[in-house]
Amino acid sequence: MIAITNGKVVTVTGKTLENGTVLIENDKIKAVGTELEIPADAQVIDASGCWVTPGLIDCHTHISNFGEPSTYPGPTSDGNEMSDPVTPQVRALDAVNPYDYAIEKVRNAGFSTVCILPGSANVVCGSGVVIKLRDVETADEMVIPNHEPMKFAMGENPKRCYGLDRKLPMTRMGTASLFRETLFKAKVYSDRLKAAESDPSKAPEPDFKLDALVPVVRGEMRCRIHAHRSDDIMTAIRIAEEFHLDYTIEHCTEGFKILDALKAKNVRCTIGPYLWEPSKQEIWNMKLENPGILADAGLTISLTADTGSQTASLPATVGLLMRRGLSEEAAFKGVTINSAKTLGLEDRIGSLEAGKDADIAIFDGHPFSSLSLCRMTIIDGKIVHNSL
């Protein structure tokens, strides 16, 4: 057993405990409190003067898939299969390298779980994968199975990748039509598969691409839709509602412009990154106040660095967002329990509660201060980073 004692324990879903204790047994949290009995044989970690939080979560990364160090889009980059605007069959897992430069760096910054998504070059980008940043030998040992989302993209990226060659999509209209057409075909394919369960003669010809979208059109697989500009966000919502998708909006950069619409539909948003320069038109209106505005409106927001190793800088970036209106409560939730909800894993990770995975980070100051360091990261009850 491990006992973390004397720290300021941020449970996220409950009270923040001054001089709190967290007990870990095997790979689970056994108890969290202020007056817990510590077994004589426990390994005691004295967190005096430190903040103890759940292991942080970045639910929108390109860790490993973009390959670091590299000159993007150099030969080590595997994040965008830019040979076809519709690639639902590609899987981020197949480009996960457990020895990638970013993994240790992000783990040492207090992150225990990340979702790796394909990039947004395509309208239908492929499936992501959720991993624990375990110190292991193979990607398969890192994966949390059955939580793969499907990535889609609106806006400039698909147009830039294909429109310059006068291929569909050249326009936002083309992007939306291709999105709809692909979902329509997947729905027809799915319906035929259903019919074949009672009458095998109705089975469709096998289609590797459409097969990957069957859980999407059945509402069994979450869709992560890249959309920065307010009109792109609304188009994404329109199409998602037409096909009854389970979806989140990724980036939601101009969400503050359409706050009433987002509130009316209770849209879940993953917001960020905020370390980019205004390199394309759809992020010219990026403002640090956006997450605070959306959170204050009651929307469920997650926060992301949307990159590889720069996820390690996400806590300090969250501090910048707090200075511009994001509450401390929303800040913590944005990289813990809300991100866990985005991944469908809130029953396992994202807060310090008995029975949850023993994923814990210990910081020597406020976790969102640029002056603080993560001194220890624990994943599944194992210490994977220690500088205490």
VEXDREN-2710 file (C-alpha; in Angstrom, 1 decimal):
% VEXDREN-2710
k/r/px/py/pz
1/MET/0.0/0.0/0.0
2/ILE/1.0/3.6/-0.7
3/ALA/0.0/6.5/1.6
4/ILE/0.3/10.1/0.2
5/THR/0.2/12.3/3.3
6/ASN/0.2/16.0/4.3
7/GLY/-0.7/17.4/0.9
8/LYS/-3.4/19.7/-0.4
9/VAL/-5.6/17.1/-2.0
10/VAL/-7.8/18.3/-4.9
11/THR/-10.4/15.6/-5.3
12/VAL/-12.1/17.6/-8.1
13/THR/-15.6/16.1/-7.6
14/GLY/-15.6/16.7/-3.8
15/LYS/-13.9/19.0/-1.3
16/THR/-10.3/20.1/-1.5
17/LEU/-8.6/18.8/1.6
18/GLU/-5.9/20.6/3.5
19/ASN/-3.4/18.2/4.9
20/GLY/-5.2/15.3/3.2
21/THR/-4.2/11.7/2.7
22/VAL/-4.7/9.4/-0.3
23/LEU/-4.3/5.6/0.2
24/ILE/-3.5/3.4/-2.7
25/GLU/-3.9/-0.3/-2.8
26/ASN/-2.6/-2.2/-5.8
27/ASP/-3.9/-0.1/-8.8
28/LYS/-6.8/1.6/-7.1
29/ILE/-7.5/4.4/-4.7
30/LYS/-8.5/2.8/-1.4
31/ALA/-9.5/6.0/0.5
32/VAL/-9.2/9.8/0.5
33/GLY/-9.6/11.8/3.6
34/THR/-8.0/13.8/6.4
35/GLU/-8.0/11.4/9.3
36/LEU/-7.2/8.1/7.7
37/GLU/-5.4/5.3/9.5
38/ILE/-2.2/4.5/7.7
39/PRO/-1.1/0.8/7.8
40/ALA/2.3/0.2/9.4
41/ASP/3.7/-1.4/6.3
42/ALA/2.5/1.3/3.9
43/GLN/5.0/3.2/1.7
44/VAL/4.6/6.8/2.9
45/ILE/5.0/9.7/0.5
46/ASP/5.2/13.0/2.4
47/ALA/3.5/15.6/0.2
48/SER/4.0/18.5/2.6
49/GLY/3.7/21.8/0.8
50/CYS/2.5/20.1/-2.3
51/TRP/-0.8/19.8/-4.3
52/VAL/-2.1/16.4/-4.9
53/THR/-4.4/16.0/-7.9
54/PRO/-5.8/13.3/-10.1
55/GLY/-3.5/12.4/-13.0
56/LEU/-4.1/15.0/-15.6
57/ILE/-5.9/14.2/-18.9
58/ASP/-5.4/15.7/-22.3
59/CYS/-8.3/14.3/-24.4
60/HIS/-7.1/15.7/-27.7
61/THR/-3.5/15.1/-28.6
62/HIS/-1.3/13.9/-31.5
63/ILE/1.3/12.4/-29.2
64/SER/3.5/9.9/-31.1
65/ASN/1.5/10.1/-34.3
66/PHE/3.1/13.4/-35.3
67/GLY/6.5/12.0/-34.3
68/GLU/9.0/14.1/-32.4
69/PRO/11.5/15.5/-32.8
70/SER/10.6/16.2/-36.4
71/THR/10.2/18.9/-39.0
72/TYR/6.5/18.8/-39.8
73/PRO/5.4/17.4/-42.2
74/GLY/8.6/15.4/-42.2
75/PRO/9.0/11.6/-42.8
76/THR/8.4/10.8/-39.1
77/SER/4.9/12.3/-39.1
78/ASP/2.1/9.7/-39.2
79/GLY/-0.8/11.9/-38.1
80/ASN/-2.5/12.6/-41.4
81/GLU/-3.2/10.1/-44.2
82/MET/-3.5/12.8/-46.8
83/SER/-4.3/10.4/-49.7
84/ASP/-8.1/10.6/-49.5
85/PRO/-10.5/13.0/-47.7
86/VAL/-12.4/10.0/-46.3
87/THR/-10.3/7.6/-44.2
88/PRO/-12.4/6.2/-41.4
89/GLN/-10.5/3.0/-41.6
90/VAL/-7.2/4.3/-40.4
91/ARG/-6.4/3.9/-36.7
92/ALA/-4.2/6.2/-34.5
93/LEU/-3.2/3.1/-32.5
94/ASP/-1.2/1.8/-35.5
95/ALA/1.1/4.8/-35.3
96/VAL/1.6/4.8/-31.5
97/ASN/5.3/4.4/-30.5
98/PRO/5.7/3.9/-26.7
99/TYR/9.2/5.3/-27.0
100/ASP/8.1/8.5/-28.6
101/TYR/9.9/11.6/-27.2
102/ALA/6.6/13.2/-26.0
103/ILE/5.4/10.3/-23.9
104/GLU/7.9/10.6/-21.0
105/LYS/7.9/14.4/-21.2
106/VAL/4.1/14.6/-20.8
107/ARG/4.0/11.9/-18.2
108/ASN/6.6/13.8/-16.1
109/ALA/4.3/16.8/-16.3
110/GLY/1.6/15.0/-14.4
111/PHE/-0.5/13.5/-17.2
112/SER/-1.6/9.9/-16.8
113/THR/-4.1/9.6/-19.7
114/VAL/-4.3/11.1/-23.2
115/CYS/-6.4/10.5/-26.3
116/ILE/-4.5/10.4/-29.5
117/LEU/-6.5/11.5/-32.6
118/PRO/-5.6/11.5/-36.2
119/GLY/-5.0/15.0/-37.6
120/SER/-7.7/17.1/-39.3
121/ALA/-6.5/17.0/-42.9
122/ASN/-9.4/14.9/-43.9
123/VAL/-13.2/15.3/-43.6
124/VAL/-13.3/11.8/-42.0
125/CYS/-10.0/11.3/-40.4
126/GLY/-10.0/7.9/-38.7
127/SER/-10.3/6.6/-35.2
128/GLY/-8.4/7.8/-32.1
129/VAL/-7.1/5.8/-29.2
130/VAL/-7.1/6.4/-25.4
131/ILE/-3.9/5.4/-23.7
132/LYS/-2.4/5.5/-20.2
133/LEU/1.1/6.9/-20.3
134/ARG/2.4/3.7/-18.7
135/ASP/6.2/3.0/-18.8
136/VAL/5.8/-0.2/-20.9
137/GLU/7.3/-1.8/-23.9
138/THR/4.4/-1.9/-26.4
139/ALA/1.5/0.3/-27.4
140/ASP/-1.0/-2.5/-26.7
141/GLU/0.0/-2.3/-23.0
142/MET/-1.0/1.4/-22.9
143/VAL/-4.4/1.2/-24.5
144/ILE/-7.7/1.6/-22.6
145/PRO/-9.8/-0.5/-25.0
146/ASN/-13.4/0.2/-26.2
147/HIS/-13.1/4.0/-26.0
148/GLU/-12.0/4.8/-29.5
149/PRO/-13.6/7.9/-31.0
150/MET/-14.0/8.8/-34.7
151/LYS/-12.4/12.1/-35.8
152/PHE/-14.0/14.4/-38.3
153/ALA/-13.0/17.9/-39.6
154/MET/-14.7/21.0/-40.8
155/GLY/-13.2/24.3/-41.9
156/GLU/-9.9/25.0/-43.6
157/ASN/-7.8/21.9/-43.3
158/PRO/-9.6/19.6/-45.7
159/LYS/-10.1/22.4/-48.2
160/ARG/-6.4/23.2/-48.1
161/CYS/-5.3/19.6/-48.5
162/TYR/-7.6/18.7/-51.4
163/GLY/-9.1/21.9/-52.8
164/LEU/-5.8/23.3/-54.1
165/ASP/-5.7/20.2/-56.4
166/ARG/-9.3/21.0/-57.5
167/LYS/-10.6/17.9/-55.7
168/LEU/-13.5/17.6/-53.4
169/PRO/-13.7/19.3/-51.0
170/MET/-12.8/22.7/-52.4
171/THR/-15.4/24.6/-50.3
172/ARG/-17.1/24.5/-47.0
173/MET/-20.2/23.3/-49.0
174/GLY/-18.1/20.5/-50.4
175/THR/-16.8/19.5/-46.9
176/ALA/-20.4/19.3/-45.5
177/SER/-21.7/17.4/-48.5
178/LEU/-18.9/14.8/-48.2
179/PHE/-19.5/14.5/-44.5
180/ARG/-23.2/13.9/-45.1
181/GLU/-22.7/11.5/-48.1
182/THR/-20.3/9.4/-46.1
183/LEU/-22.6/9.1/-43.1
184/PHE/-25.6/8.4/-45.5
185/LYS/-23.6/5.5/-47.1
186/ALA/-22.6/4.2/-43.7
187/LYS/-26.2/4.3/-42.5
188/VAL/-27.4/2.3/-45.5
189/TYR/-24.6/-0.2/-44.9
190/SER/-25.4/-0.5/-41.2
191/ASP/-29.1/-1.0/-42.0
192/ARG/-28.3/-3.8/-44.4
193/LEU/-26.1/-5.5/-41.8
194/LYS/-29.0/-5.3/-39.3
195/ALA/-31.3/-6.8/-41.9
196/ALA/-28.8/-9.6/-42.6
197/GLU/-29.0/-10.7/-39.0
198/SER/-32.4/-12.3/-39.8
199/ASP/-31.9/-12.8/-43.5
200/PRO/-28.3/-13.4/-44.6
201/SER/-29.3/-12.8/-48.2
202/LYS/-29.6/-9.1/-47.5
203/ALA/-26.0/-8.7/-46.4
204/PRO/-24.1/-5.9/-48.2
205/GLU/-20.8/-6.4/-50.0
206/PRO/-18.1/-6.0/-47.4
207/ASP/-16.7/-2.4/-47.2
208/PHE/-13.7/-1.8/-45.0
209/LYS/-14.3/2.0/-44.8
210/LEU/-18.0/1.9/-44.1
211/ASP/-17.6/-0.9/-41.6
212/ALA/-15.5/1.5/-39.5
213/LEU/-18.4/3.9/-39.4
214/VAL/-21.1/1.5/-38.4
215/PRO/-20.8/2.2/-34.7
216/VAL/-20.8/5.9/-35.5
217/VAL/-24.2/5.9/-37.2
218/ARG/-25.6/3.6/-34.6
219/GLY/-24.6/6.1/-31.9
220/GLU/-22.2/3.7/-30.3
221/MET/-19.0/5.6/-31.1
222/ARG/-18.3/9.2/-30.1
223/CYS/-17.5/11.7/-32.9
224/ARG/-14.9/14.3/-32.3
225/ILE/-15.5/17.1/-34.8
226/HIS/-12.8/19.7/-35.5
227/ALA/-14.4/23.1/-35.9
228/HIS/-12.9/26.5/-35.1
229/ARG/-15.1/29.1/-36.7
230/SER/-18.6/29.7/-35.5
231/ASP/-20.2/28.8/-38.8
232/ASP/-18.2/25.6/-39.0
233/ILE/-19.3/24.7/-35.5
234/MET/-23.0/25.2/-36.4
235/THR/-22.6/23.1/-39.6
236/ALA/-21.0/20.3/-37.5
237/ILE/-23.9/20.5/-35.1
238/ARG/-26.4/20.5/-37.9
239/ILE/-25.0/17.4/-39.5
240/ALA/-24.5/15.6/-36.2
241/GLU/-28.2/16.2/-35.4
242/GLU/-29.3/15.0/-38.8
243/PHE/-27.6/11.6/-38.2
244/HIS/-28.2/11.5/-34.4
245/LEU/-24.5/11.3/-33.7
246/ASP/-22.9/11.3/-30.2
247/TYR/-20.5/14.1/-30.7
248/THR/-18.2/16.8/-29.2
249/ILE/-16.9/19.9/-30.8
250/GLU/-13.1/20.1/-30.9
251/HIS/-11.5/23.5/-30.5
252/CYS/-14.7/25.6/-30.5
253/THR/-12.5/28.6/-31.0
254/GLU/-15.3/31.0/-31.8
255/GLY/-17.7/29.4/-29.3
256/PHE/-18.1/32.8/-27.5
257/LYS/-19.8/34.1/-30.7
258/ILE/-22.6/31.5/-30.6
259/LEU/-23.0/31.0/-26.9
260/ASP/-26.8/30.9/-26.9
261/ALA/-26.9/28.2/-29.6
262/LEU/-24.3/26.1/-27.7
263/LYS/-26.3/26.4/-24.5
264/ALA/-29.6/25.5/-26.2
265/LYS/-28.1/22.3/-27.5
266/ASN/-25.9/21.6/-24.4
267/VAL/-22.8/21.1/-26.7
268/ARG/-19.8/19.5/-25.2
269/CYS/-16.6/21.3/-26.2
270/THR/-12.9/20.5/-26.1
271/ILE/-11.2/23.9/-26.2
272/GLY/-7.6/24.8/-27.3
273/PRO/-4.8/25.0/-28.1
274/TYR/-3.7/28.4/-27.0
275/LEU/0.0/28.2/-27.9
276/TRP/-0.6/28.7/-31.6
277/GLU/0.1/31.9/-33.6
278/PRO/-2.8/33.1/-35.8
279/SER/-1.5/31.0/-38.7
280/LYS/-4.9/30.5/-40.5
281/GLN/-8.0/32.5/-40.8
282/GLU/-10.2/30.2/-38.7
283/ILE/-8.2/30.9/-35.6
284/TRP/-7.8/34.7/-36.1
285/ASN/-10.5/35.3/-33.4
286/MET/-8.9/33.0/-30.9
287/LYS/-9.2/34.6/-27.4
288/LEU/-8.1/33.4/-24.0
289/GLU/-11.4/34.4/-22.5
290/ASN/-13.4/31.8/-24.5
291/PRO/-13.1/28.9/-22.1
292/GLY/-14.2/31.0/-19.1
293/ILE/-17.2/32.4/-21.1
294/LEU/-18.3/28.9/-22.1
295/ALA/-17.8/27.4/-18.6
296/ASP/-19.7/30.3/-16.9
297/ALA/-22.6/29.5/-19.3
298/GLY/-22.8/26.0/-17.8
299/LEU/-21.2/24.1/-20.7
300/THR/-19.1/21.1/-20.1
301/ILE/-15.6/22.0/-21.4
302/SER/-12.4/20.1/-21.6
303/LEU/-9.0/21.8/-22.2
304/THR/-6.3/20.7/-24.6
305/ALA/-2.9/21.5/-26.0
306/ASP/-3.8/19.7/-29.3
307/THR/-0.2/18.7/-29.9
308/GLY/2.5/16.2/-28.9
309/SER/5.0/17.1/-26.2
310/GLN/3.5/20.6/-25.7
311/THR/0.8/18.9/-23.6
312/ALA/3.5/19.2/-20.9
313/SER/2.9/23.0/-21.0
314/LEU/-0.9/22.7/-20.8
315/PRO/-1.0/23.3/-17.0
316/ALA/0.8/26.6/-17.3
317/THR/-1.5/27.5/-20.3
318/VAL/-4.5/26.8/-18.1
319/GLY/-3.0/29.4/-15.7
320/LEU/-3.2/32.0/-18.5
321/LEU/-6.9/31.1/-19.0
322/MET/-7.6/31.5/-15.3
323/ARG/-6.1/35.0/-15.4
324/ARG/-8.6/35.7/-18.1
325/GLY/-11.8/34.5/-16.4
326/LEU/-11.7/30.7/-16.2
327/SER/-12.6/29.7/-12.6
328/GLU/-10.2/27.5/-10.7
329/GLU/-13.0/24.8/-10.4
330/ALA/-13.5/24.8/-14.2
331/ALA/-9.8/24.8/-14.8
332/PHE/-9.3/21.6/-12.7
333/LYS/-12.3/20.0/-14.3
334/GLY/-11.1/20.9/-17.7
335/VAL/-8.0/18.6/-17.4
336/THR/-9.5/16.0/-15.2
337/ILE/-13.2/14.9/-14.8
338/ASN/-14.5/16.7/-17.9
339/SER/-11.9/15.2/-20.1
340/ALA/-12.7/11.9/-18.5
341/LYS/-16.3/12.4/-19.5
342/THR/-15.3/13.3/-23.0
343/LEU/-13.5/9.9/-23.2
344/GLY/-16.4/8.0/-21.5
345/LEU/-14.1/7.1/-18.6
346/GLU/-15.4/9.2/-15.7
347/ASP/-16.1/6.1/-13.7
348/ARG/-12.4/5.2/-13.7
349/ILE/-10.3/8.4/-13.9
350/GLY/-10.5/12.2/-13.5
351/SER/-11.1/12.5/-9.7
352/LEU/-9.6/11.3/-6.5
353/GLU/-12.3/8.9/-5.2
354/ALA/-12.2/5.5/-3.6
355/GLY/-12.4/2.7/-6.2
356/LYS/-11.0/4.8/-9.1
357/ASP/-7.7/4.1/-10.8
358/ALA/-4.8/5.2/-8.8
359/ASP/-3.6/7.9/-11.2
360/ILE/-2.2/10.8/-9.2
361/ALA/0.0/13.8/-9.7
362/ILE/1.9/15.7/-7.0
363/PHE/3.0/19.3/-7.7
364/ASP/5.3/21.5/-5.6
365/GLY/3.0/24.5/-6.1
366/HIS/-0.3/25.4/-7.7
367/PRO/-0.6/23.0/-10.7
368/PHE/-1.4/25.8/-13.1
369/SER/1.4/28.1/-12.1
370/SER/4.4/28.4/-14.4
371/LEU/6.5/28.4/-11.3
372/SER/5.4/24.9/-10.3
373/LEU/6.8/21.5/-11.2
374/CYS/5.2/18.1/-11.1
375/ARG/7.3/16.1/-8.7
376/MET/5.6/12.8/-8.9
377/THR/3.3/10.9/-11.3
378/ILE/1.6/7.7/-10.3
379/ILE/-0.3/5.6/-12.9
380/ASP/-2.3/2.5/-11.9
381/GLY/-0.6/2.7/-8.5
382/LYS/2.9/2.6/-9.9
383/ILE/5.3/5.6/-9.5
384/VAL/6.4/6.4/-13.0
385/HIS/8.1/9.8/-12.3
386/ASN/9.6/10.9/-9.0
387/SER/11.7/14.0/-8.2
388/LEU/10.5/14.5/-4.7
END
